[in-house]
Amino acid sequence: MDDHDKKPKAEQRALEPNAEGNVRVEVLMGPYRGQHLTMTAADGQAAINDHWARNPGEALYEHEPLSDEDRTHAWDASQTWAKAQWDAAAGIEQPPPPPEGGDVRRRSMTPDKSPGSGYQTRHVEPKS
């Protein structure tokens, strides 16, 4: 395919929030594929950055194909966002995100030897 046969790459325009701070995006994959959704500006920009939505105000253009890893990430991101919307509508509270740097709750691998803590086994002499 010659360069003149390709659709031109368009300049990406910023999402323009409405008076409430929401933006409209066109969903490319996931459970809302083919729909125009209104979401917060941060969610809309994240959806575009994750490749599962696009700005409907931009002209269509060709871009590099996504790698399998990027495509899987886009699919997972779209599913996660959709589940969060369903859970919010059903009144199910989302678990808090894990803290930065992993789980900070660490258990000691040695038993607590302080008096009165835990179960104390009795000392039994082996039978001879």
C-alpha positions in Angstrom: 0.0 0.0 0.0 1.4 3.4 -1.0 1.7 6.2 1.4 -0.9 8.2 -0.5 -3.4 5.4 -0.2 -3.4 5.6 3.6 -5.8 7.7 5.6 -3.9 10.7 7.0 -3.0 10.8 10.6 -5.1 13.4 12.3 -3.9 15.7 15.1 -5.3 14.4 18.3 -7.6 17.0 19.9 -8.1 17.2 23.6 -11.3 16.0 25.0 -13.6 18.9 25.8 -15.5 18.5 29.1 -19.0 19.9 29.3 -20.2 22.2 32.2 -20.3 19.2 34.6 -16.8 18.1 33.7 -17.9 15.0 31.7 -16.7 14.0 28.2 -18.2 11.8 25.5 -16.2 9.0 24.0 -16.8 6.3 21.4 -16.1 2.8 22.8 -14.1 0.6 20.5 -14.1 -2.7 22.5 -15.6 -4.3 25.5 -19.2 -4.6 26.6 -20.1 -1.1 25.4 -18.5 -1.5 21.9 -20.1 0.9 19.3 -21.7 3.1 22.0 -21.0 6.7 22.8 -20.7 7.1 26.5 -20.5 10.1 28.8 -17.9 9.7 31.6 -15.6 11.9 33.7 -12.8 13.6 31.9 -10.2 11.5 33.7 -12.0 8.2 32.9 -12.4 9.3 29.2 -8.8 10.2 28.9 -7.8 6.9 30.5 -10.1 5.0 28.1 -8.4 6.6 25.2 -4.9 6.1 26.5 -5.8 2.4 27.1 -7.0 2.1 23.5 -10.5 0.9 24.2 -12.2 4.2 23.3 -11.6 7.2 21.1 -12.6 10.8 20.9 -15.6 11.0 18.6 -14.7 14.5 17.6 -11.5 13.4 15.9 -11.3 12.3 12.3 -10.7 8.6 11.8 -7.1 7.7 11.0 -5.0 4.6 10.8 -2.5 3.9 13.5 0.0 1.2 14.3 -1.7 -2.1 15.1 -1.8 -3.0 18.8 0.4 -5.7 20.1 -1.3 -8.7 21.7 -0.2 -7.4 25.1 -1.7 -3.9 24.4 -4.9 -5.5 23.0 -5.3 -7.7 26.1 -4.6 -4.7 28.4 -7.3 -2.6 26.5 -9.8 -5.5 26.8 -9.1 -5.8 30.5 -9.3 -2.1 31.1 -12.7 -1.9 29.3 -14.1 -4.8 31.3 -12.8 -3.3 34.6 -14.4 0.0 33.8 -17.7 -1.6 32.9 -17.8 -3.8 36.0 -17.2 -0.7 38.2 -20.2 1.0 36.5 -22.4 -2.0 37.1 -21.3 -2.3 40.7 -21.9 1.4 41.3 -25.4 1.1 39.9 -26.1 -2.0 42.0 -24.8 -0.3 45.1 -21.8 -2.6 45.5 -18.9 -0.9 47.1 -15.6 -1.3 45.4 -12.7 -2.6 47.5 -10.0 0.0 48.1 -7.1 -0.1 45.7 -3.9 -1.8 47.0 -1.4 0.5 48.6 1.6 1.7 46.6 4.4 -0.8 46.8 2.3 -3.9 47.4 0.7 -5.2 50.5 2.1 -3.5 53.6 0.5 -5.9 56.0 3.2 -8.5 56.8 2.9 -11.3 59.3 5.8 -12.6 61.2 6.8 -16.1 60.3 7.7 -16.8 64.0 5.1 -17.4 66.6 4.4 -14.8 69.2 6.0 -15.8 72.5 4.5 -13.2 74.7 2.5 -14.5 77.7 -1.2 -15.2 77.0 -0.8 -15.1 73.2 -2.1 -17.9 71.0 -2.5 -21.5 71.8 0.0 -23.1 74.1 0.7 -26.8 73.6 1.5 -29.0 76.6 4.8 -30.6 77.0 4.5 -34.4 76.8 7.4 -36.8 77.4 7.7 -39.5 74.9 6.8 -43.0 76.1 9.7 -45.4 76.5 
